[in-house]
Amino acid sequence: MPAVIRHDWTREETLALFDLPFPELLHRASLVHRERFDPTEVQVSTLLSIKTGGCPEDCAYCPQSARYSTGLKAEKLMALDDVIAKAAAAKAAGATRFCMGAAWRSPKDKDVAEVAKMVGAVKAMGLETCATLGMLKPEQAASLKVAGLDYYNHNLDTAPEFYGDVIKTREYQDRLDTLEAVRTAGLKTCCGGIVGMGETREQRAGLLQTLANLPEHPGSVPINRLVQVEGTPLHGTALLDPFEFVRTIAVARLMMPASMVRLSAGRNEMSEELQALCFLAGANSIFYGEKLLTTGNPDVEADQALFARLGLKPMAVVEESKTVHADIVCPAPQAA
């Protein structure tokens, strides 16, 4: 019987999963993964920064913050034709979802109108569409839905009790409110977090507990491994143990069995062996391409070669729209 989708996880239950012996944890996660997905398929997305830098927020991990000297040059919103060209190239390389990210605290209505044009054009190409633009008002979310947006990314970043150590210019509730506006508009959510920011295991558990106890599980759950950028406050943070990262992927799979679990930022610093363990632990989505917003990412050829060595293939049709809510019996710069 497929794993039950729950929204009532306790911190103790979540920590108990983290504490399982590594082989047992991966075995359980792999079984749950196979109940919902073909374990040889990986969803491939491409992320494009359509407006880079100059963000007024103080997220301690982010080189796009105007508060930090990282050498990043702020750029204006890309032209529509340039976005279309990038989307066409992503589709030609095998991507099925195209994500557009803009470094705003919250977009103005005129900004949303411009992004809506991009969304419509990308959707017309047969790609799934995703955007991450900061905090949204309900009417802005509704207009993006009308334009053809499929997913909206808005990460929680970390556990509620650790959040204030990382970000002070936006409250945790602000993030939850944006997710509520997105769900109310009928958009699917892409929501995850970042690990390796100096948090404890209990705080990593707190992130996954909060995600799994949202009113709806996110359709996509990006698990980002901190990319340390010189000039940001988190540069020099002790590196997260690779096996602890794999544990985080596996626990996410167990707690959100029908969601896409995305191996997101930080892949450029991961060995192929570590990535393979993440796929075994239940990751079934990646970003394709040379850059994630402003940080490096393995290029397409390297990913294709890794897929060939592991016997993996790009997912031709995204399945989570059919499975995430089909049998509910109980009530992510970092990349999206």
C-alpha positions as CSV (number, residue, x, y, z in Angstrom):
1,M,0.0,0.0,0.0
2,P,1.5,3.4,-1.0
3,A,2.9,5.6,1.8
4,V,0.2,7.8,3.3
5,I,0.4,11.5,2.7
6,R,0.5,13.1,6.1
7,H,0.4,16.7,7.3
8,D,0.8,16.0,11.1
9,W,4.5,15.1,11.4
10,T,6.1,15.7,14.8
11,R,9.6,16.8,15.3
12,E,10.4,13.6,17.2
13,E,9.1,11.5,14.3
14,T,11.2,13.5,11.8
15,L,14.4,13.2,13.9
16,A,13.7,9.4,14.3
17,L,13.9,9.2,10.5
18,F,17.2,11.1,10.4
19,D,18.6,8.8,13.1
20,L,18.0,5.6,11.2
21,P,21.0,3.6,10.1
22,F,22.1,4.9,6.7
23,P,21.4,1.7,4.8
24,E,18.0,1.4,6.4
25,L,17.0,5.0,5.7
26,L,18.0,4.7,2.0
27,H,16.2,1.4,1.7
28,R,12.9,2.9,3.0
29,A,13.2,6.0,0.9
30,S,13.9,4.0,-2.2
31,L,10.8,1.8,-1.6
32,V,8.6,4.9,-1.2
33,H,10.1,6.5,-4.3
34,R,9.3,3.4,-6.4
35,E,5.7,3.5,-5.2
36,R,5.1,6.8,-7.0
37,F,7.8,7.2,-9.6
38,D,10.0,5.3,-12.1
39,P,13.3,5.3,-10.2
40,T,15.2,5.6,-13.5
41,E,13.6,8.8,-14.5
42,V,14.7,12.3,-13.5
43,Q,12.8,15.5,-14.2
44,V,15.0,18.1,-15.9
45,S,14.4,21.8,-15.4
46,T,16.3,24.9,-16.4
47,L,16.5,28.0,-14.2
48,L,17.1,31.5,-15.7
49,S,17.8,34.7,-13.8
50,I,15.6,37.2,-15.6
51,K,16.5,40.0,-13.3
52,T,19.8,39.8,-11.4
53,G,21.2,41.5,-8.3
54,G,20.2,44.6,-6.4
55,C,17.9,42.9,-4.0
56,P,17.3,44.9,-0.8
57,E,17.0,41.8,1.5
58,D,19.7,40.5,3.8
59,C,19.6,36.7,3.2
60,A,23.0,35.7,4.5
61,Y,23.6,33.1,1.7
62,C,22.7,35.3,-1.3
63,P,25.2,37.1,-3.6
64,Q,22.3,39.0,-5.1
65,S,21.8,41.1,-2.0
66,A,22.7,44.7,-2.5
67,R,24.1,44.7,1.1
68,Y,27.1,42.5,0.3
69,S,30.1,43.0,-1.9
70,T,30.3,39.9,-4.0
71,G,31.4,41.4,-7.3
72,L,27.9,40.6,-8.8
73,K,26.7,43.3,-11.2
74,A,23.0,44.2,-10.9
75,E,21.1,43.9,-14.2
76,K,17.7,45.0,-15.3
77,L,14.8,42.7,-16.3
78,M,15.7,40.7,-19.4
79,A,13.9,41.5,-22.7
80,L,11.1,39.1,-23.8
81,D,12.9,37.9,-26.9
82,D,16.0,37.0,-24.9
83,V,14.0,34.9,-22.5
84,I,12.3,33.1,-25.4
85,A,15.7,32.3,-26.9
86,K,16.9,30.9,-23.6
87,A,13.8,28.8,-23.2
88,A,14.1,27.4,-26.7
89,A,17.7,26.4,-26.0
90,A,16.6,24.7,-22.7
91,K,13.9,22.8,-24.5
92,A,16.4,21.7,-27.2
93,A,18.7,20.4,-24.4
94,G,15.9,18.3,-22.9
95,A,14.4,20.4,-20.2
96,T,10.7,20.0,-19.6
97,R,10.2,22.9,-17.1
98,F,11.6,26.4,-17.5
99,C,12.0,28.5,-14.3
100,M,12.4,32.3,-14.2
101,G,13.9,34.0,-11.2
102,A,14.0,37.7,-10.4
103,A,15.9,39.3,-7.5
104,W,13.0,41.3,-6.0
105,R,11.8,41.5,-2.4
106,S,8.3,41.7,-4.0
107,P,7.5,42.7,-7.6
108,K,5.6,45.8,-8.6
109,D,2.4,45.2,-10.6
110,K,4.1,46.4,-13.7
111,D,6.9,43.9,-13.2
112,V,4.4,41.1,-12.8
113,A,2.8,42.2,-16.1
114,E,6.1,41.9,-17.9
115,V,6.8,38.5,-16.4
116,A,3.3,37.4,-17.4
117,K,4.3,38.0,-21.0
118,M,7.3,35.8,-20.6
119,V,5.3,33.1,-18.9
120,G,2.8,33.1,-21.8
121,A,5.5,32.8,-24.4
122,V,7.3,30.0,-22.6
123,K,4.1,28.1,-22.0
124,A,3.3,28.4,-25.7
125,M,6.5,26.5,-26.4
126,G,5.2,23.4,-24.6
127,L,7.3,23.9,-21.5
128,E,6.0,23.8,-17.9
129,T,6.5,27.2,-16.4
130,C,7.8,28.3,-13.0
131,A,8.7,31.6,-11.5
132,T,10.3,32.9,-8.3
133,L,9.9,36.7,-7.9
134,G,9.7,37.2,-4.1
135,M,6.6,37.9,-2.1
136,L,3.4,38.0,-4.0
137,K,0.0,39.6,-3.3
138,P,-3.0,37.4,-4.1
139,E,-4.0,39.4,-7.1
140,Q,-0.5,39.1,-8.5
141,A,-0.5,35.4,-8.1
142,A,-3.9,35.3,-9.8
143,S,-2.6,37.2,-12.8
144,L,0.3,34.9,-13.2
145,K,-2.1,31.9,-13.2
146,V,-4.1,33.5,-16.0
147,A,-0.9,34.0,-18.0
148,G,-0.2,30.3,-17.8
149,L,2.2,29.9,-14.9
150,D,2.2,26.3,-13.6
151,Y,4.5,26.6,-10.5
152,Y,5.6,29.3,-8.1
153,N,8.8,28.9,-6.1
154,H,9.0,30.4,-2.7
155,N,11.4,28.6,-0.3
156,L,11.1,28.5,3.4
157,D,14.9,28.3,3.5
158,T,15.2,26.7,7.0
159,A,13.4,25.9,10.2
160,P,11.3,28.6,11.9
161,E,13.7,28.7,14.9
162,F,16.8,29.2,12.8
163,Y,15.4,31.6,10.2
164,G,16.2,34.7,12.2
165,D,19.9,33.7,12.1
166,V,19.9,33.9,8.3
167,I,17.3,36.5,7.4
168,K,16.1,39.6,9.2
169,T,14.4,41.6,6.5
170,R,11.5,39.2,5.9
171,E,9.5,37.2,8.5
172,Y,8.8,33.5,8.3
173,Q,5.1,34.3,8.2
174,D,5.7,36.4,5.1
175,R,6.8,33.3,3.3
176,L,3.9,31.3,4.5
177,D,1.5,34.1,3.4
178,T,2.9,34.1,-0.1
179,L,2.5,30.3,-0.3
180,E,-1.1,30.7,0.7
181,A,-1.7,33.3,-2.0
182,V,-0.1,31.0,-4.6
183,R,-2.2,28.0,-3.5
184,T,-5.4,30.1,-3.5
185,A,-4.7,31.3,-7.0
186,G,-4.6,27.6,-8.1
187,L,-0.9,27.5,-8.8
188,K,1.3,24.6,-7.8
189,T,4.0,25.3,-5.3
190,C,7.7,24.7,-5.5
191,C,9.1,25.1,-2.0
192,G,12.2,23.8,-0.2
193,G,15.2,25.1,1.6
194,I,18.9,25.3,2.1
195,V,21.1,23.1,4.2
196,G,24.6,23.6,5.3
197,M,24.1,27.1,6.7
198,G,25.3,26.1,10.2
199,E,22.0,24.7,11.3
200,T,21.7,21.6,13.5
201,R,20.2,18.3,12.5
202,E,17.2,19.2,14.6
203,Q,16.8,22.4,12.6
204,R,17.1,20.5,9.3
205,A,14.4,18.2,10.6
206,G,12.4,21.4,11.5
207,L,12.6,22.5,7.9
208,L,11.3,19.2,6.5
209,Q,8.6,19.0,9.2
210,T,7.3,22.5,8.3
211,L,7.3,21.6,4.6
212,A,5.5,18.3,5.1
213,N,2.9,19.9,7.4
214,L,1.9,22.6,4.9
215,P,-1.8,22.4,3.8
216,E,-0.6,20.8,0.5
217,H,2.8,19.2,0.0
218,P,4.8,21.2,-2.5
219,G,4.7,19.7,-6.0
220,S,8.5,20.3,-6.1
221,V,10.8,20.3,-3.0
222,P,14.2,21.8,-3.9
223,I,16.9,20.8,-1.4
224,N,19.8,23.2,-1.8
225,R,23.3,22.6,-0.5
226,L,24.7,26.0,0.5
227,V,26.9,27.5,-2.2
228,Q,29.4,29.6,-0.3
229,V,30.0,32.9,-2.1
230,E,32.8,35.2,-0.9
231,G,31.4,38.4,0.5
232,T,28.3,36.9,2.0
233,P,28.0,36.4,5.7
234,L,27.8,32.6,5.4
235,H,31.1,32.3,3.4
236,G,33.4,30.1,5.5
237,T,30.7,28.1,7.2
238,A,31.7,24.6,8.1
239,L,30.8,22.3,5.2
240,L,27.9,19.9,5.7
241,D,28.8,16.2,5.9
242,P,27.9,14.6,2.5
243,F,26.0,11.7,4.2
244,E,24.0,14.2,6.2
245,F,22.9,15.8,2.9
246,V,21.9,12.4,1.5
247,R,19.9,11.8,4.8
248,T,18.1,15.1,4.2
249,I,17.1,14.0,0.7
250,A,15.9,10.6,2.0
251,V,13.8,12.0,4.8
252,A,12.2,14.5,2.4
253,R,11.2,11.6,0.2
254,L,9.7,9.7,3.1
255,M,7.8,12.7,4.4
256,M,6.6,14.0,1.0
257,P,6.3,10.8,-1.0
258,A,4.4,12.2,-4.0
259,S,6.5,15.4,-4.5
260,M,9.4,15.9,-6.8
261,V,12.5,16.1,-4.6
262,R,14.9,18.3,-6.4
263,L,18.7,18.0,-6.1
264,S,19.2,21.7,-6.5
265,A,22.0,24.2,-5.7
266,G,25.4,22.9,-4.8
267,R,25.6,20.1,-7.4
268,N,28.7,21.8,-8.9
269,E,30.6,20.9,-5.7
270,M,29.2,17.4,-5.5
271,S,31.0,14.3,-6.7
272,E,29.2,12.0,-9.1
273,E,29.1,9.4,-6.4
274,L,27.3,11.8,-4.0
275,Q,24.8,12.7,-6.7
276,A,24.2,9.0,-7.4
277,L,23.5,8.4,-3.7
278,C,21.0,11.3,-3.8
279,F,19.1,9.7,-6.7
280,L,19.1,6.4,-4.7
281,A,17.7,8.2,-1.7
282,G,14.7,9.5,-3.7
283,A,15.8,12.7,-5.6
284,N,14.2,12.7,-9.0
285,S,14.6,16.3,-10.2
286,I,17.6,18.4,-11.1
287,F,18.3,21.8,-12.7
288,Y,20.0,21.5,-16.1
289,G,22.5,24.1,-17.4
290,E,25.6,25.9,-16.6
291,K,24.2,28.4,-14.0
292,L,21.7,28.5,-11.2
293,L,20.7,32.2,-11.1
294,T,24.3,33.4,-10.3
295,T,26.1,30.3,-9.1
296,G,27.7,27.5,-11.1
297,N,26.0,24.2,-12.1
298,P,27.2,21.1,-14.0
299,D,26.8,21.7,-17.7
300,V,24.3,19.8,-19.9
301,E,27.0,17.4,-21.4
302,A,28.3,16.4,-17.9
303,D,24.7,15.7,-16.7
304,Q,24.0,13.7,-19.9
305,A,27.1,11.6,-19.3
306,L,26.3,11.0,-15.7
307,F,22.7,9.9,-16.6
308,A,24.2,7.5,-19.2
309,R,26.6,6.0,-16.6
310,L,23.8,5.5,-14.1
311,G,21.1,4.3,-16.5
312,L,18.9,7.3,-15.9
313,K,16.8,9.2,-18.4
314,P,15.0,12.5,-18.4
315,M,11.4,12.4,-17.4
316,A,9.4,13.0,-20.5
317,V,6.1,13.8,-18.8
318,V,5.9,15.4,-15.4
319,E,3.7,13.2,-13.2
320,E,3.3,15.1,-10.0
321,S,0.2,17.0,-11.2
322,K,-1.5,13.6,-11.3
323,T,-0.2,12.2,-8.1
324,V,0.5,14.8,-5.5
325,H,-3.2,15.2,-4.4
326,A,-4.7,12.1,-5.9
327,D,-4.9,10.0,-2.8
328,I,-4.5,12.3,0.1
329,V,-6.0,10.6,3.1
330,C,-4.8,13.0,5.7
331,P,-4.8,16.6,5.7
332,A,15.2,26.8,-3.3
333,P,21.5,33.1,-5.3
334,Q,20.3,29.6,-4.0
335,A,18.3,27.9,-6.6
336,A,14.6,27.4,-6.7
